[in-house]
């Protein structure tokens, strides 16, 4: 064998650079399903099912192309980890080289490098051309900077790829960022009649995967009974076209809004397909810009969407490799509380948390504001240890690959890496939840009450957080008003808030 071409579970693109120069007479593709990938964090059934189904469908696509493939299926071998399975293959086959695209996790990339070194097999690691900024590109961007700002990176990427630029090279619409126009709520009438996203009923391969998940991971959290995610490129393209036609035009203005029992609203639901590499970011961006050029959507909607793909997604990937492995250990605020057990069950009396966690465990999905300003916000103000929050986010979301999940969770949601690449802690009380959703309607807690019986835990923890980190907040122009507002609370009320917070931390199971 000349090259053993390793394809990991989030590298499911037939146009991957891993296949460049592939010779079917001398090379083989290698893929493996192993327990560790669902157990190094307790991956939910839905997340495991999506990865396994997409992998098995991709194996079919490789076979249809005539590429020789070694595919190790769960339950058909005794190897618990990629490292162990790969070590066995290298010992038996002795290829001249192992070819792989850059991994999406530091852990896996290090493990594969160790295996190759121990086996004396040359490792050829190729840049992941799925991404529009390489690791080297981002390292150049970050060099010499004590802190990074996504907006500056985003503008560079817009200019480099000439996305939404006018003939003079300036931003279309006269400004680079329309975020201020994309923070609308639904109002008391709610979202009204919503366009349903396309459905992808499980086929025979997926049904077999669902059975395997119950057999091997039956004790894991969540459920895969409502499995309805794209698992092939063809399905991902259907999802892309559907979003562009039916939901992009309303995405921008209400992208931050939430509503009871409406998990999807106008969101694209494309992140899992992008992160599995079933879709390329270039085609997603091009499709959105084409909708604007055709007059089908407003500039605010398309710019907000493009910023998430070309800006934030690429920025997070760059930050991950810029900061690893230190990012995984970051805890700038020195938070050490345990994650409340109800994050794994959804059995909590706070309606906002019950909604966000409940839909996550049912569908494997929550949109960015539910993650940042509901589950993440509470974990931040409660003071949960960042490593525990990171493990939860990586476990429960179908689009969670560590390169994107870790910096979003540890860096943005928890401010655990300080101000290296975010400008402030994203902390808010119940008033924010009430403004952006109807979650407070009928909740047992009053969002305006910040201490004592019936006080909203979101509000209590917010003010307690501000009090604990007052010096940090008053030193930041973006959060100085938090500290100033704290000073309007008299000493007796502030002590009551602190005592209520202490009681809630002592018995989070009662919340």
VEXDREN-2710 file (C-alpha; in Angstrom, 1 decimal):
% VEXDREN-2710
k/r/px/py/pz
1/UNK/0.0/0.0/0.0
2/UNK/1.2/3.5/-0.9
3/UNK/-1.2/5.8/1.0
4/UNK/-3.8/5.0/3.7
5/UNK/-6.2/7.9/3.4
6/UNK/-7.9/8.5/6.7
7/UNK/-11.4/10.2/6.6
8/UNK/-12.8/11.3/9.9
9/UNK/-16.4/11.6/10.8
10/UNK/-16.6/15.4/10.0
11/UNK/-14.8/15.2/6.7
12/UNK/-17.5/13.8/4.4
13/UNK/-16.7/15.6/1.1
14/UNK/-15.9/13.8/-2.1
15/UNK/-14.0/16.9/-3.2
16/UNK/-11.8/16.7/-0.1
17/UNK/-8.1/17.4/-0.8
18/UNK/-7.5/14.0/1.0
19/UNK/-8.4/12.3/-2.3
20/UNK/-6.0/14.5/-4.5
21/UNK/-3.8/12.1/-6.4
22/UNK/-5.6/9.0/-5.2
23/UNK/-4.6/5.8/-7.0
24/UNK/-7.1/3.1/-6.5
25/UNK/-4.4/0.5/-7.3
26/UNK/-2.1/1.6/-4.5
27/UNK/-4.2/3.6/-2.0
28/UNK/-7.0/2.8/0.3
29/UNK/-9.5/4.9/2.3
30/UNK/-9.9/4.2/6.0
31/UNK/-12.9/5.1/8.2
32/UNK/-13.8/3.9/11.6
33/UNK/-16.7/4.0/14.0
34/UNK/-15.5/3.8/17.6
35/UNK/-17.0/4.1/21.0
36/UNK/-14.6/6.8/22.2
37/UNK/-16.0/9.3/19.8
38/UNK/-19.4/9.1/21.6
39/UNK/-17.9/8.6/25.1
40/UNK/-15.0/11.0/25.6
41/UNK/-17.9/13.3/26.2
42/UNK/-21.3/11.6/26.7
43/UNK/-22.6/12.3/23.2
44/UNK/-26.4/12.3/23.0
45/UNK/-28.2/9.7/20.9
46/UNK/-29.1/12.3/18.2
47/UNK/-25.6/13.6/17.8
48/UNK/-24.1/10.1/17.6
49/UNK/-26.8/9.0/15.1
50/UNK/-26.2/11.9/12.8
51/UNK/-22.4/11.3/12.6
52/UNK/-22.8/7.5/12.1
53/UNK/-25.5/7.9/9.5
54/UNK/-23.6/10.5/7.5
55/UNK/-20.5/8.4/7.7
56/UNK/-22.2/5.3/6.4
57/UNK/-23.9/7.2/3.6
58/UNK/-20.5/8.6/2.7
59/UNK/-19.0/5.2/2.6
60/UNK/-21.6/4.2/0.1
61/UNK/-20.7/7.2/-2.0
62/UNK/-17.0/6.2/-1.9
63/UNK/-17.9/2.7/-3.0
64/UNK/-20.0/4.1/-5.9
65/UNK/-16.9/6.0/-7.0
66/UNK/-14.9/2.8/-7.0
67/UNK/-12.5/3.9/-4.2
68/UNK/-11.2/0.9/-2.1
69/UNK/-12.3/1.4/1.5
70/UNK/-11.7/-0.2/4.9
71/UNK/-14.7/0.7/7.0
72/UNK/-14.7/-0.4/10.6
73/UNK/-18.3/-0.6/11.9
74/UNK/-19.4/-0.2/15.5
75/UNK/-19.7/-3.6/17.1
76/UNK/-17.8/-5.4/14.4
77/UNK/-14.3/-4.8/16.0
78/UNK/-12.8/-4.5/19.4
79/UNK/-11.2/-1.1/19.2
80/UNK/-12.5/1.5/21.6
81/UNK/-10.6/4.5/20.0
82/UNK/-9.5/5.8/16.6
83/UNK/-5.9/5.6/18.0
84/UNK/-6.2/1.9/18.8
85/UNK/-8.0/1.0/15.5
86/UNK/-5.5/2.9/13.4
87/UNK/-2.5/1.5/15.2
88/UNK/-3.7/-2.0/14.4
89/UNK/-4.2/-1.1/10.7
90/UNK/-0.8/0.5/10.4
91/UNK/0.9/-2.5/12.0
92/UNK/-0.8/-4.9/9.6
93/UNK/-0.8/-3.0/6.3
94/UNK/2.5/-0.9/6.7
95/UNK/1.5/1.8/4.2
96/UNK/4.2/4.2/3.0
97/UNK/2.3/7.1/4.3
98/UNK/-0.9/8.1/6.1
99/UNK/-2.8/10.9/4.3
100/UNK/-5.3/13.1/6.2
101/UNK/-6.9/16.5/6.1
102/UNK/-6.4/18.6/9.2
103/UNK/-8.7/17.3/12.0
104/UNK/-11.4/19.3/13.6
105/UNK/-10.2/18.5/17.1
106/UNK/-6.8/18.9/18.7
107/UNK/-7.3/15.6/20.5
108/UNK/-7.7/13.6/17.3
109/UNK/-4.9/15.3/15.4
110/UNK/-2.5/14.6/18.3
111/UNK/-3.6/11.0/18.6
112/UNK/-3.1/10.3/14.9
113/UNK/0.3/11.9/14.9
114/UNK/1.3/9.7/17.9
115/UNK/0.1/6.6/16.1
116/UNK/2.1/7.4/13.0
117/UNK/5.2/8.2/15.0
118/UNK/5.0/5.0/16.9
119/UNK/4.4/2.9/13.7
120/UNK/7.2/4.7/11.8
121/UNK/4.7/5.7/9.1
122/UNK/5.1/9.1/7.4
123/UNK/2.1/11.5/8.1
124/UNK/1.0/13.7/5.3
125/UNK/-1.4/16.2/6.8
126/UNK/-3.1/18.5/4.2
127/UNK/-4.7/21.9/4.7
128/UNK/-8.5/21.7/4.9
129/UNK/-9.5/23.6/1.9
130/UNK/-13.1/23.5/3.0
131/UNK/-12.3/26.6/5.1
132/UNK/-11.7/29.9/3.4
133/UNK/-9.0/31.0/5.8
134/UNK/-6.2/28.5/6.4
135/UNK/-4.5/28.1/9.8
136/UNK/-1.5/29.9/8.4
137/UNK/-3.7/32.7/7.2
138/UNK/-5.2/33.2/10.6
139/UNK/-1.8/32.9/12.3
140/UNK/-0.7/35.8/10.1
141/UNK/-3.8/37.8/11.0
142/UNK/-3.3/37.2/14.7
143/UNK/0.5/37.7/14.8
144/UNK/1.5/40.5/17.2
145/UNK/-2.1/41.2/18.4
146/UNK/-2.8/40.9/22.1
147/UNK/-6.5/40.5/21.3
148/UNK/-8.5/39.8/18.2
149/UNK/-11.8/41.4/17.0
150/UNK/-14.0/39.4/14.7
151/UNK/-15.2/42.5/12.8
152/UNK/-11.8/43.3/11.5
153/UNK/-11.2/39.7/10.4
154/UNK/-14.7/39.7/8.7
155/UNK/-14.0/42.8/6.7
156/UNK/-10.7/41.3/5.5
157/UNK/-12.5/38.2/4.4
158/UNK/-15.2/40.1/2.6
159/UNK/-12.5/42.1/0.8
160/UNK/-10.3/39.1/0.0
161/UNK/-13.2/37.1/-1.5
162/UNK/-15.1/40.1/-2.8
163/UNK/-18.3/39.2/-1.1
164/UNK/-21.0/41.9/-1.0
165/UNK/-18.7/44.6/-2.3
166/UNK/-19.7/47.4/-4.7
167/UNK/-17.8/48.4/-7.8
168/UNK/-15.5/50.7/-5.8
169/UNK/-14.6/47.9/-3.3
170/UNK/-16.8/49.3/-0.5
171/UNK/-19.6/47.3/1.3
172/UNK/-22.9/46.9/-0.5
173/UNK/-25.6/48.9/1.2
174/UNK/-23.1/51.5/2.5
175/UNK/-22.1/49.7/5.6
176/UNK/-20.2/46.5/6.6
177/UNK/-22.5/45.3/9.4
178/UNK/-26.2/45.5/9.7
179/UNK/-26.4/43.8/13.1
180/UNK/-28.3/46.7/14.6
181/UNK/-31.2/45.9/12.2
182/UNK/-31.2/42.2/13.0
183/UNK/-32.3/42.2/16.7
184/UNK/-36.1/42.2/16.4
185/UNK/-38.5/40.3/18.5
186/UNK/-41.9/38.9/17.4
187/UNK/-44.1/41.0/19.7
188/UNK/-47.0/39.6/21.6
189/UNK/-48.6/38.2/18.5
190/UNK/-45.8/35.8/18.0
191/UNK/-44.2/34.6/14.8
192/UNK/-47.4/33.6/13.0
193/UNK/-47.5/30.9/10.4
194/UNK/-43.9/29.6/9.9
195/UNK/-42.5/27.9/6.8
196/UNK/-41.7/24.3/7.8
197/UNK/-38.1/23.1/7.0
198/UNK/-37.8/20.1/4.7
199/UNK/-38.1/16.7/6.2
200/UNK/-35.6/13.9/5.8
201/UNK/-37.2/10.7/6.9
202/UNK/-34.7/8.0/8.0
203/UNK/-33.9/5.5/5.2
204/UNK/-32.7/1.9/5.7
205/UNK/-29.1/3.0/6.5
206/UNK/-30.3/5.6/9.1
207/UNK/-32.8/3.1/10.6
208/UNK/-30.0/0.6/11.1
209/UNK/-27.9/3.4/12.7
210/UNK/-30.7/4.2/15.1
211/UNK/-30.9/0.6/16.2
212/UNK/-27.1/0.5/16.7
213/UNK/-27.2/3.6/18.8
214/UNK/-29.8/2.1/21.1
215/UNK/-27.8/-1.1/21.3
216/UNK/-24.4/0.5/22.0
217/UNK/-25.4/3.8/23.7
218/UNK/-28.9/3.1/25.0
219/UNK/-28.0/4.7/28.4
220/UNK/-26.9/8.0/26.8
221/UNK/-28.9/11.2/27.1
222/UNK/-31.5/12.5/24.8
223/UNK/-33.4/10.7/22.1
224/UNK/-33.0/10.0/18.4
225/UNK/-36.7/9.1/17.8
226/UNK/-37.3/12.4/16.0
227/UNK/-34.3/12.0/13.7
228/UNK/-34.8/14.4/10.7
229/UNK/-31.3/15.7/9.6
230/UNK/-29.7/15.7/6.2
231/UNK/-27.1/12.9/6.0
232/UNK/-26.0/13.1/2.4
233/UNK/-24.9/15.9/0.1
234/UNK/-28.0/15.6/-2.0
235/UNK/-30.2/16.1/1.1
236/UNK/-28.0/19.0/2.3
237/UNK/-28.5/20.7/-1.0
238/UNK/-32.3/20.4/-0.6
239/UNK/-32.0/22.0/2.8
240/UNK/-29.9/24.8/1.4
241/UNK/-32.3/25.6/-1.4
242/UNK/-35.3/25.5/1.0
243/UNK/-33.7/28.0/3.4
244/UNK/-32.8/30.4/0.6
245/UNK/-36.3/30.2/-0.9
246/UNK/-38.5/30.3/2.2
247/UNK/-36.7/31.6/5.3
248/UNK/-33.7/33.7/4.5
249/UNK/-35.8/36.8/3.8
250/UNK/-37.1/36.8/7.4
251/UNK/-34.0/35.4/9.0
252/UNK/-32.2/38.7/9.6
253/UNK/-34.8/40.8/11.4
254/UNK/-35.7/38.1/13.9
255/UNK/-32.6/36.0/14.1
256/UNK/-32.3/36.7/17.9
257/UNK/-35.9/36.0/18.7
258/UNK/-37.3/33.0/20.6
259/UNK/-40.7/31.5/20.9
260/UNK/-42.3/28.7/23.0
261/UNK/-42.4/25.3/21.2
262/UNK/-40.8/26.8/18.0
263/UNK/-37.3/25.4/17.9
264/UNK/-36.4/26.4/14.3
265/UNK/-38.2/29.6/13.4
266/UNK/-36.4/31.2/10.4
267/UNK/-33.0/29.7/11.0
268/UNK/-31.1/27.9/8.3
269/UNK/-30.4/24.5/10.1
270/UNK/-27.4/24.2/7.8
271/UNK/-24.6/24.2/10.4
272/UNK/-24.5/20.4/10.8
273/UNK/-24.3/19.9/7.0
274/UNK/-21.5/22.5/6.8
275/UNK/-19.6/21.0/9.7
276/UNK/-19.9/17.5/8.3
277/UNK/-18.6/19.0/5.0
278/UNK/-21.7/18.0/3.1
279/UNK/-21.9/21.7/2.1
280/UNK/-19.1/24.1/1.2
281/UNK/-19.2/27.6/2.7
282/UNK/-18.5/29.1/-0.7
283/UNK/-21.7/27.7/-2.2
284/UNK/-23.7/28.7/0.8
285/UNK/-22.5/32.3/0.7
286/UNK/-22.9/32.4/-3.1
287/UNK/-26.5/31.2/-2.8
288/UNK/-27.4/33.9/-0.2
289/UNK/-25.8/36.7/-2.2
290/UNK/-27.6/35.5/-5.3
291/UNK/-30.9/35.9/-3.4
292/UNK/-30.1/39.5/-2.6
293/UNK/-28.9/40.3/-6.2
294/UNK/-32.2/38.9/-7.4
295/UNK/-34.1/41.2/-5.1
296/UNK/-35.6/38.4/-3.1
297/UNK/-34.1/39.4/0.3
298/UNK/-33.0/42.6/2.0
299/UNK/-29.3/43.4/2.4
300/UNK/-29.7/43.2/6.2
301/UNK/-30.8/39.6/6.0
302/UNK/-28.1/38.4/3.6
303/UNK/-25.3/40.4/5.3
304/UNK/-26.3/38.9/8.7
305/UNK/-26.2/35.4/7.3
306/UNK/-23.0/35.9/5.4
307/UNK/-21.3/37.3/8.6
308/UNK/-22.1/34.1/10.4
309/UNK/-20.5/31.9/7.7
310/UNK/-17.6/34.1/6.3
311/UNK/-17.0/36.0/9.6
312/UNK/-17.8/34.2/12.8
313/UNK/-17.5/30.5/11.6
314/UNK/-14.1/31.1/10.0
315/UNK/-13.0/33.3/12.9
316/UNK/-13.9/30.6/15.5
317/UNK/-11.9/28.0/13.6
318/UNK/-8.9/30.3/13.5
319/UNK/-9.2/31.1/17.2
320/UNK/-9.4/27.4/18.1
321/UNK/-6.1/26.5/16.5
322/UNK/-4.5/29.9/17.6
323/UNK/-5.3/29.2/21.3
324/UNK/-5.1/25.4/21.6
325/UNK/-4.4/23.6/23.8
326/UNK/-4.6/26.5/26.4
327/UNK/-8.2/27.3/25.4
328/UNK/-9.5/24.0/26.7
329/UNK/-8.1/24.9/30.2
330/UNK/-9.1/28.6/30.2
331/UNK/-11.0/29.8/33.3
332/UNK/-10.3/33.6/33.5
333/UNK/-13.3/34.2/35.9
334/UNK/-12.3/31.3/38.2
335/UNK/-15.7/29.7/38.1
336/UNK/-15.9/26.2/39.7
337/UNK/-19.6/25.4/40.2
338/UNK/-20.9/22.1/38.9
339/UNK/-23.2/22.1/36.0
340/UNK/-26.8/21.6/37.3
341/UNK/-28.0/18.0/36.6
342/UNK/-31.1/19.3/34.8
343/UNK/-28.9/20.4/31.9
344/UNK/-29.0/16.7/31.0
345/UNK/-32.7/16.2/31.5
346/UNK/-34.5/19.4/30.9
347/UNK/-36.4/18.9/34.1
348/UNK/-36.3/22.5/35.4
349/UNK/-39.0/25.0/36.4
350/UNK/-37.4/27.9/34.5
351/UNK/-39.4/27.9/31.3
352/UNK/-36.7/29.5/29.2
353/UNK/-34.2/26.7/30.2
354/UNK/-36.9/24.0/29.9
355/UNK/-37.6/25.2/26.3
356/UNK/-34.0/25.5/25.2
357/UNK/-32.8/22.3/26.9
358/UNK/-35.9/20.3/26.0
359/UNK/-35.7/21.0/22.3
360/UNK/-31.9/20.3/22.4
361/UNK/-32.4/16.9/23.9
362/UNK/-35.2/16.1/21.4
363/UNK/-33.7/17.5/18.2
364/UNK/-30.0/18.1/18.8
365/UNK/-30.5/21.7/18.0
366/UNK/-30.9/25.2/19.5
367/UNK/-30.2/28.4/17.7
368/UNK/-27.4/30.8/18.6
369/UNK/-29.3/33.0/21.0
370/UNK/-30.7/30.1/22.9
371/UNK/-27.2/28.8/23.3
372/UNK/-25.6/32.1/24.1
373/UNK/-28.3/34.0/26.0
374/UNK/-30.2/31.2/27.7
375/UNK/-28.1/28.1/28.5
376/UNK/-24.8/29.8/28.1
377/UNK/-25.8/33.0/30.0
378/UNK/-27.1/31.0/33.0
379/UNK/-24.0/28.8/33.1
380/UNK/-21.9/32.0/33.1
381/UNK/-23.7/33.9/35.8
382/UNK/-24.2/30.7/37.9
383/UNK/-20.4/30.3/37.8
384/UNK/-20.2/26.8/36.3
385/UNK/-16.7/25.4/35.6
386/UNK/-16.0/26.1/31.9
387/UNK/-14.8/22.5/31.2
388/UNK/-18.2/21.1/32.3
389/UNK/-20.1/23.5/30.1
390/UNK/-17.8/22.7/27.2
391/UNK/-18.5/19.0/27.7
392/UNK/-22.2/19.6/27.6
393/UNK/-22.2/21.7/24.5
394/UNK/-20.0/19.2/22.7
395/UNK/-22.2/16.3/23.8
396/UNK/-25.7/17.6/22.9
397/UNK/-25.6/19.5/19.6
398/UNK/-25.6/17.7/16.2
399/UNK/-23.4/20.5/14.7
400/UNK/-20.8/20.3/17.5
401/UNK/-17.2/19.7/16.4
402/UNK/-14.7/21.0/18.8
403/UNK/-13.1/23.6/16.5
404/UNK/-16.3/25.5/16.5
405/UNK/-17.9/24.5/19.8
406/UNK/-15.0/25.1/22.2
407/UNK/-14.2/28.8/21.3
408/UNK/-17.9/29.6/21.2
409/UNK/-18.6/28.0/24.6
410/UNK/-15.5/28.8/26.6
411/UNK/-14.6/32.0/24.8
412/UNK/-17.9/33.7/24.0
413/UNK/-20.5/32.3/26.2
414/UNK/-18.4/32.0/29.4
415/UNK/-15.7/34.7/28.8
416/UNK/-13.3/32.1/30.2
417/UNK/-10.5/33.2/27.9
418/UNK/-10.8/36.8/29.0
419/UNK/-10.9/39.5/26.3
420/UNK/-8.6/37.7/23.8
421/UNK/-11.3/37.5/21.1
422/UNK/-14.6/38.7/22.6
423/UNK/-15.3/42.2/23.7
424/UNK/-17.4/41.5/26.8
425/UNK/-19.1/38.9/28.9
426/UNK/-22.5/38.1/27.5
427/UNK/-24.5/38.3/30.7
428/UNK/-28.2/39.3/31.0
429/UNK/-31.1/38.9/33.4
430/UNK/-34.7/37.9/32.9
431/UNK/-35.6/41.2/31.3
432/UNK/-33.6/40.1/28.1
433/UNK/-35.5/36.8/28.0
434/UNK/-38.8/38.6/28.3
435/UNK/-37.9/41.1/25.6
436/UNK/-36.8/38.5/23.1
437/UNK/-39.3/35.7/23.7
438/UNK/-42.6/34.7/25.3
439/UNK/-40.8/32.2/27.6
440/UNK/-41.6/34.2/30.7
441/UNK/-45.4/33.9/30.1
442/UNK/-46.7/31.4/32.6
443/UNK/-43.3/30.8/34.2
444/UNK/-43.4/30.4/38.0
445/UNK/-40.6/33.0/38.2
446/UNK/-41.0/36.8/37.8
447/UNK/-38.3/38.2/35.5
448/UNK/-38.4/41.5/37.3
449/UNK/-37.9/40.0/40.8
450/UNK/-34.2/39.7/41.8
451/UNK/-34.3/38.3/45.3
452/UNK/-36.4/36.3/47.7
453/UNK/-39.4/34.0/46.9
454/UNK/-40.4/33.8/43.3
455/UNK/-37.3/35.6/42.1
456/UNK/-36.2/34.8/38.6
457/UNK/-33.0/32.7/38.7
458/UNK/-31.7/34.4/35.5
459/UNK/-32.2/37.8/37.2
460/UNK/-30.8/36.8/40.5
461/UNK/-27.7/35.3/39.0
462/UNK/-27.2/38.2/36.7
463/UNK/-27.0/40.7/39.5
464/UNK/-24.9/38.4/41.6
465/UNK/-22.5/38.0/38.7
466/UNK/-22.3/41.8/38.3
467/UNK/-21.6/42.2/42.0
468/UNK/-18.9/39.5/42.0
469/UNK/-17.1/40.9/38.9
470/UNK/-17.8/44.6/39.4
471/UNK/-14.2/45.7/38.9
472/UNK/-13.9/43.7/35.6
473/UNK/-17.2/45.2/34.3
474/UNK/-16.5/48.8/35.2
475/UNK/-13.1/48.6/33.4
476/UNK/-14.8/47.7/30.0
477/UNK/-16.6/50.5/28.0
478/UNK/-19.1/47.9/26.8
479/UNK/-20.1/46.7/30.3
480/UNK/-19.5/49.8/32.4
481/UNK/-23.3/50.5/32.6
482/UNK/-23.7/47.1/34.3
483/UNK/-21.5/48.2/37.2
484/UNK/-23.1/51.6/37.3
485/UNK/-26.6/50.1/37.5
486/UNK/-25.4/47.9/40.3
487/UNK/-24.6/50.9/42.4
488/UNK/-28.3/51.9/42.3
489/UNK/-29.2/48.9/44.4
490/UNK/-29.1/49.6/48.1
491/UNK/-27.0/47.5/50.5
492/UNK/-29.9/45.6/52.0
493/UNK/-31.3/44.6/48.6
494/UNK/-27.8/43.6/47.3
495/UNK/-27.3/41.4/50.4
496/UNK/-30.7/39.8/49.7
497/UNK/-29.7/39.1/46.1
498/UNK/-26.4/37.5/47.2
499/UNK/-28.2/35.3/49.7
500/UNK/-30.8/34.2/47.2
501/UNK/-28.0/33.3/44.8
502/UNK/-26.2/31.4/47.5
503/UNK/-29.4/29.4/48.2
504/UNK/-29.9/28.7/44.5
505/UNK/-26.4/27.4/44.1
506/UNK/-26.8/25.2/47.1
507/UNK/-30.0/23.5/45.7
508/UNK/-30.0/24.0/41.9
509/UNK/-32.3/20.9/41.7
510/UNK/-35.1/23.1/43.1
511/UNK/-34.9/25.7/40.4
END
